Amino acid sequence: MVWIHGGGFSSGSGSDEMYGPDYLVRNDVILVSFNYRLEVLGFLCLDTEDAPGNAGMKDQVAALRWVQKNISNFGGDPNNVTIFGESAGGSSVSFHLLSPMSKGLFKRAIPQSGQAITCWGTSFEIKERSLQLARELGCTSKDVKEVSKFLKAQPVEALVKKNITVTYQETNKAALIVPFSITAEKQFGNNERFMVSEAIDVLRNSGIHEGVDVMEGYTEDEGVLFLGSGQNVYKMFPQANKYPEFFVPRPIALHCPLVDQIEVG
């Protein structure tokens, strides 16, 4: 079994700090966990060959390929691999069911509390968000090559823990957002693309990989996380009580006029 950790694509690790392996190991399960690049480092996208997006997901694919090549040396069976994860890890599992890079790398999948078609699983305006990051760090160029060069020159400390917003609502609404996540990639030569189109389109046109057993679930009360933390909590309830559109799902907020949002709310 290969565990993919959650954390909103911006935190977490494959260590046993939060999730321990004891139960699985006691039941003779060979467990693999790993880390992958997160937030800006893992999901920056400039729609260029150097920064096409989804680097963190390609890290996951590299780990799954390693398992296929090496797990037999640890007593495992490469033909009997189950991938599983929770929250962003569950969303990752769901994306692997759709990605051409992941095909054939596992037999079973267990996504928990996360799906490829969740509003936070797919990035919104990811290129603009990446350009906004550069602007906040002092680069105002609109030339993606200059922006890429600028970002590569920044110390890693300047790139992490950046809550980059691109809309007025994101900036002012007291709610948890996932700034950087998965995107559909452009083709550059013969490069491998983790996602060739939007997840919903892949599901409609071809579905998940054939021959894979899937069991879905959720973590009870996990949605409490979206109530926010710290001072955000004290902003959230007044906003929720005052503005009916506060509870409108993000896809509706992005695509529908405000009058419709108020009616839905």
Secondary structure as UniProt FT lines:
FT   STRAND          2..4
FT   TURN            8..10
FT   TURN            16..18
FT   HELIX           22..26
FT   TURN            27..28
FT   STRAND          32..33
FT   HELIX           39..43
FT   HELIX           55..70
FT   HELIX           71..74
FT   TURN            78..79
FT   STRAND          82..86
FT   HELIX           88..96
FT   TURN            97..98
FT   TURN            100..104
FT   STRAND          108..112
FT   TURN            116..117
FT   TURN            119..121
FT   HELIX           126..136
FT   TURN            137..138
FT   HELIX           144..152
FT   HELIX           156..159
FT   HELIX           168..172
FT   TURN            189..190
FT   HELIX           199..205
FT   TURN            210..211
FT   STRAND          213..214
FT   TURN            220..221
FT   HELIX           222..227
FT   HELIX           231..242
FT   HELIX           244..247
FT   HELIX           250..255
FT   HELIX           258..264
//
